[in-house]
Amino acid sequence: MQGQIQPRRIQPVQVRPTIARSRSVQVQREIRNFLQALDSYPARVAREPRLSFHQHLCSVFTAARDHRNFARADRP
């Protein structure tokens, strides 16, 4: 039959293991940073009563990122 569209098999998207591992490491790092922010917020808000959790969370993530960048710079 001419003019009919034949269905094709759809192939699943292949994710390279290195990319999947990198994403997994990033997610674990973000979870660790969030839990650290939860744990450290009460002490910090006692010192800075007007500090929101969002501000504190951002500072924790920024400090962690800066620490990683500093550690990378030290590598030979």
C-alpha positions as CSV (number, residue, x, y, z in Angstrom):
1,M,0.0,0.0,0.0
2,Q,1.4,3.2,-1.1
3,G,1.0,6.4,1.0
4,Q,0.7,4.7,4.4
5,I,3.1,5.6,7.1
6,Q,4.8,2.7,8.7
7,P,5.5,2.9,12.4
8,R,9.2,2.9,13.5
9,R,10.7,1.4,16.6
10,I,11.7,4.0,19.0
11,Q,15.1,3.4,20.5
12,P,15.7,4.4,24.1
13,V,18.1,7.2,24.7
14,Q,21.5,6.0,25.8
15,V,23.2,8.0,28.6
16,R,26.9,7.5,28.8
17,P,27.9,6.1,32.2
18,T,30.3,9.0,32.9
19,I,27.4,11.5,32.4
20,A,25.1,9.5,34.6
21,R,27.8,9.2,37.3
22,S,28.5,12.9,37.1
23,R,24.8,13.8,37.6
24,S,24.6,11.4,40.5
25,V,27.5,13.0,42.2
26,Q,26.0,16.4,41.7
27,V,22.7,15.4,43.1
28,Q,24.4,13.8,46.2
29,R,26.4,17.0,46.7
30,E,23.3,19.1,46.5
31,I,21.5,16.9,49.0
32,R,24.5,17.0,51.4
33,N,24.6,20.9,51.1
34,F,20.9,21.1,51.8
35,L,21.1,18.9,54.9
36,Q,24.1,20.9,56.1
37,A,22.1,24.1,55.8
38,L,19.2,22.6,57.7
39,D,21.5,21.5,60.5
40,S,23.4,24.8,60.7
41,Y,20.5,27.2,60.3
42,P,19.3,27.4,64.0
43,A,22.7,28.5,65.2
44,R,23.2,31.0,62.5
45,V,19.7,32.5,62.8
46,A,20.3,32.9,66.6
47,R,23.2,35.2,65.6
48,E,21.4,36.8,62.7
49,P,17.7,36.9,63.5
50,R,16.6,38.5,60.2
51,L,18.4,35.9,58.1
52,S,16.0,33.8,56.0
53,F,16.6,30.1,55.4
54,H,16.9,30.8,51.7
55,Q,19.7,33.3,52.3
56,H,21.5,30.8,54.6
57,L,21.0,28.0,52.0
58,C,22.5,30.1,49.3
59,S,25.5,30.9,51.4
60,V,26.0,27.2,52.2
61,F,25.9,26.4,48.4
62,T,28.2,29.3,47.6
63,A,30.7,28.3,50.2
64,A,30.7,24.7,49.0
65,R,31.2,25.8,45.4
66,D,34.1,28.1,46.4
67,H,35.7,25.3,48.4
68,R,35.5,22.9,45.4
69,N,36.9,25.6,43.1
70,F,39.8,26.3,45.5
71,A,40.5,22.5,45.8
72,R,40.6,22.2,42.0
73,A,43.1,25.1,41.8
74,D,45.4,23.3,44.2
75,R,45.7,20.2,42.1
76,P,48.9,19.9,40.0
